Amino acid sequence: MPRLLLSDEHWSKLREILLRKAIYNKRDLRITVAGMLYRMHTGCPWRDLPKAFGNWNKVYKRFNAWSATGKWLKVFKALVAQPDME
């Protein structure tokens, strides 16, 4: 699983984007985002999200909230503008 986790460099850049897009900086933000990205990468059911990412239902609810408000779309558009963040 480590190869699927964000490096410190990538997390630093992604965190800046998240904060600019009005995503609140909770103390578990990094692990929650890593869980979301892991799930998108693997396609696993939310309930099968590894415990290392915290409570699957919490990650799922946050993902859905960000998707419903368009925050994820804004984040992905910002990522596309930064070629080193592929």
SVG drawing of the C-alpha trace seen along z (x, -y; Angstrom):
<svg xmlns="http://www.w3.org/2000/svg" viewBox="-24 -30 32 35">
<polyline fill="none" stroke="black" stroke-width="0.4" points="0.0,0.0 2.8,-2.5 3.3,-3.1 -0.3,-4.3 0.2,-6.9 1.0,-10.5 4.6,-11.6 5.2,-14.6 6.0,-16.7 2.7,-15.8 0.7,-16.2 2.1,-19.7 1.0,-20.8 -2.4,-19.0 -3.0,-20.5 -2.5,-24.0 -5.1,-23.3 -7.5,-21.8 -7.3,-24.8 -7.8,-27.2 -10.9,-25.3 -12.4,-25.8 -11.8,-22.3 -11.3,-22.6 -8.0,-21.5 -9.0,-18.9 -6.2,-17.0 -7.0,-13.8 -7.3,-15.5 -4.2,-13.8 -5.3,-10.3 -8.9,-11.0 -7.8,-12.3 -5.4,-9.4 -8.3,-7.0 -10.4,-8.7 -7.6,-8.5 -6.9,-4.9 -10.5,-4.0 -10.6,-5.8 -7.4,-4.1 -8.4,-0.6 -12.2,-0.7 -12.7,1.3 -16.0,1.0 -16.1,-1.7 -16.6,0.9 -13.3,2.6 -11.2,-0.5 -8.2,0.5 -8.4,-0.6 -5.2,-2.6 -7.4,-5.3 -9.7,-5.5 -13.4,-4.8 -14.6,-4.0 -18.0,-5.6 -16.4,-8.9 -14.2,-8.9 -17.2,-8.0 -19.4,-10.7 -16.7,-13.4 -16.1,-12.2 -19.8,-12.5 -20.1,-15.9 -17.1,-17.2 -18.5,-15.7 -22.0,-17.1 -20.7,-20.6 -18.3,-20.5 -15.2,-20.7 -13.6,-17.6 -14.2,-18.9 -12.4,-22.2 -9.5,-20.3 -9.1,-18.1 -9.2,-21.1 -6.5,-22.7 -4.4,-19.5 -4.6,-19.4 -3.0,-22.9 0.0,-21.5 1.8,-18.9 3.9,-17.4 0.7,-16.4 -0.4,-13.7"/>
</svg>
